[in-house]
Amino acid sequence: MARSVKVARSAAPAKVAPQRRKVTTRTAQQRRVQVSPKVRAVPPAVVSTRSRRLVLAGLLVSFLAIAMMMLVVVFQTRIAETQLNIDEIESQIAAERDRYDALRLERSSLREPSRLVSEATAMGMVPGKGTDFISVDPLTIAQVLVSTGGVDPELLSVSHDPLVNYGAVKSTIGNRS
């Protein structure tokens, strides 16, 4: 009798059938035109030089932009400082004009005739009773001027006539005109 022997099989997983990739139909020309992303048309050394130049150009442009902004800020600051100085000077001018007006008002009040009369009366002065004009001889005036050093005494001599030489001068000049 034959016995049947059952052989235990191992519990190995069943093989999964590989999935099929989608196959697209391309022409031979399409396969030639398609470039792999790993293939570079430009050598790496040139790319790095170009990228360096691009980075340097970008840095230069940004530096110039920042420098221009800083110049604008400095320029605006100087304008503001100058405007503050101008405002301060204008306020000083206004204050001095007000002071000048106050001094003019004080001067006019000090020169007021009624105030002068009251101050003179307080000092014991009395108003005059009238005015008399006296004519003075020109010789007296000349003597006073000589005594004070106002006129040279030789000019005051009566013997000299200022029109003595008039005829001689007129005859000389008369022919020229």
C-alpha positions as CSV (number, residue, x, y, z in Angstrom):
1,M,0.0,0.0,0.0
2,A,1.3,2.9,-0.9
3,R,1.1,5.7,1.3
4,S,0.9,9.2,0.0
5,V,3.2,11.6,1.5
6,K,2.3,15.1,1.6
7,V,5.2,17.4,1.4
8,A,4.9,20.6,3.1
9,R,5.6,23.4,0.9
10,S,7.4,26.5,2.2
11,A,5.4,29.6,2.8
12,A,7.2,31.6,0.2
13,P,5.3,34.5,-1.2
14,A,3.9,34.0,-4.6
15,K,5.7,35.9,-7.3
16,V,4.0,39.0,-8.4
17,A,3.9,39.5,-12.1
18,P,5.9,42.6,-13.1
19,Q,3.7,45.4,-14.3
20,R,4.1,46.4,-17.8
21,R,5.3,49.9,-18.7
22,K,3.2,52.0,-20.9
23,V,4.7,51.9,-24.2
24,T,4.4,55.0,-26.3
25,T,5.1,54.9,-29.9
26,R,7.7,57.4,-30.9
27,T,9.2,57.9,-34.2
28,A,12.9,57.6,-34.6
29,Q,13.2,61.3,-35.2
30,Q,11.4,62.1,-31.9
31,R,13.9,59.8,-30.1
32,R,16.8,61.6,-31.6
33,V,15.5,65.1,-30.8
34,Q,14.8,64.3,-27.2
35,V,17.8,65.2,-25.1
36,S,18.5,63.7,-21.9
37,P,18.5,66.2,-18.9
38,K,21.9,64.9,-17.9
39,V,23.5,65.9,-21.1
40,R,24.9,69.4,-21.2
41,A,25.5,71.3,-24.3
42,V,27.9,73.8,-22.7
43,P,31.1,72.7,-20.9
44,P,31.0,73.1,-17.1
45,A,33.9,75.6,-17.0
46,V,32.1,78.0,-19.2
47,V,28.9,77.8,-17.2
48,S,30.8,78.6,-14.0
49,T,32.6,81.6,-15.6
50,R,29.3,82.9,-16.9
51,S,27.6,82.3,-13.5
52,R,30.4,84.1,-11.8
53,R,30.1,87.0,-14.2
54,L,26.4,87.1,-13.7
55,V,26.8,87.0,-9.9
56,L,29.4,89.8,-10.0
57,A,27.3,91.9,-12.3
58,G,24.3,91.4,-9.9
59,L,26.4,92.4,-6.9
60,L,27.8,95.4,-8.7
61,V,24.3,96.6,-9.7
62,S,23.0,96.0,-6.2
63,F,26.0,97.8,-4.7
64,L,25.5,100.8,-7.0
65,A,21.8,100.9,-6.1
66,I,22.5,100.8,-2.4
67,A,25.2,103.5,-2.8
68,M,22.8,105.7,-4.7
69,M,20.2,105.3,-2.0
70,M,22.7,106.2,0.6
71,L,23.7,109.3,-1.4
72,V,20.1,110.4,-1.6
73,V,19.7,109.9,2.2
74,V,22.8,111.9,2.9
75,F,21.7,114.6,0.4
76,Q,18.2,114.8,2.0
77,T,19.8,115.0,5.5
78,R,22.0,117.9,4.4
79,I,19.0,119.7,2.9
80,A,17.1,119.2,6.2
81,E,20.0,120.5,8.3
82,T,20.3,123.6,6.0
83,Q,16.5,124.2,6.3
84,L,16.7,124.0,10.1
85,N,19.5,126.6,10.0
86,I,17.5,128.9,7.7
87,D,14.5,128.5,10.0
88,E,16.5,129.4,13.0
89,I,18.0,132.5,11.3
90,E,14.6,133.6,10.2
91,S,13.2,133.3,13.7
92,Q,16.2,135.4,15.0
93,I,15.5,138.0,12.3
94,A,11.8,138.1,13.4
95,A,12.8,138.5,17.0
96,E,15.3,141.3,16.2
97,R,12.6,143.1,14.1
98,D,10.2,142.9,17.1
99,R,13.0,144.2,19.4
100,Y,13.7,147.0,16.9
101,D,9.9,147.9,16.8
102,A,9.8,147.9,20.6
103,L,12.9,150.2,20.8
104,R,11.4,152.6,18.2
105,L,8.2,152.7,20.3
106,E,10.2,153.4,23.5
107,R,12.2,156.1,21.7
108,S,9.1,157.8,20.4
109,S,7.6,157.8,23.9
110,L,10.8,159.3,25.3
111,R,10.8,162.1,22.7
112,E,7.1,162.9,23.2
113,P,6.8,166.7,23.8
114,S,4.5,166.4,26.8
115,R,6.9,164.0,28.5
116,L,9.9,166.4,27.8
117,V,7.9,169.3,29.3
118,S,7.1,167.3,32.4
119,E,10.7,166.1,32.8
120,A,12.0,169.7,32.3
121,T,9.5,171.1,34.9
122,A,10.7,168.4,37.3
123,M,14.3,169.6,36.9
124,G,13.2,173.2,37.6
125,M,13.2,174.5,34.0
126,V,10.5,177.0,32.9
127,P,9.2,177.4,29.4
128,G,10.6,180.3,27.4
129,K,8.5,183.5,26.9
130,G,9.2,184.0,23.2
131,T,11.8,183.9,20.5
132,D,13.8,186.8,19.2
133,F,16.1,186.6,16.2
134,I,19.1,188.9,16.1
135,S,21.1,189.6,13.0
136,V,24.9,189.3,13.5
137,D,27.5,191.2,11.6
138,P,29.5,189.0,9.1
139,L,32.8,190.4,10.5
140,T,31.8,189.2,14.0
141,I,31.0,185.7,12.6
142,A,34.4,185.7,10.8
143,Q,36.2,186.7,14.0
144,V,34.4,183.9,15.9
145,L,35.3,181.4,13.3
146,V,39.0,182.5,13.3
147,S,39.1,182.3,17.1
148,T,37.7,178.8,17.0
149,G,40.0,177.7,14.2
150,G,37.3,177.5,11.5
151,V,38.8,180.0,9.0
152,D,42.3,181.0,8.0
153,P,42.9,184.7,9.0
154,E,44.5,185.6,5.7
155,L,41.2,184.9,3.9
156,L,39.4,187.5,6.0
157,S,41.5,190.5,4.9
158,V,39.2,193.1,3.3
159,S,42.0,194.3,0.9
160,H,41.6,191.3,-1.3
161,D,38.9,191.5,-4.0
162,P,37.9,188.1,-5.3
163,L,36.9,189.6,-8.7
164,V,40.3,191.2,-9.4
165,N,41.4,188.4,-11.7
166,Y,38.0,187.9,-13.3
167,G,38.8,189.9,-16.4
168,A,42.1,188.2,-17.1
169,V,40.6,184.7,-16.6
170,K,37.5,185.5,-18.8
171,S,39.7,186.8,-21.6
172,T,41.8,183.7,-21.6
173,I,38.9,181.3,-21.4
174,G,36.6,183.3,-23.7
175,N,38.7,182.6,-26.8
176,R,38.6,178.8,-26.2
177,S,34.9,178.3,-26.1
